[in-house]
């Protein structure tokens, strides 16, 4: 993806979610729980899930949800490449 819009042009909720997914990838690469992502991004669970569904449809993220409502999410390879362009290399925050 070379023609990315500036991060500031994205919906603020999506930008916040991407920033936290990037943070998770940059601090060990382990998927974060949906609850942690919601808290860190400052989003309600329904907003978080809508955002993650959109990012998954676009191929930028993956999400797993269990029957008990718990789950986790992480960036796809394409999502990592996009976030690298938007946020810089890991550890440069």
Order of alpha helices (4+ residues) and beta strands (2+ residues): alpha-beta-alpha-alpha-beta-beta-alpha
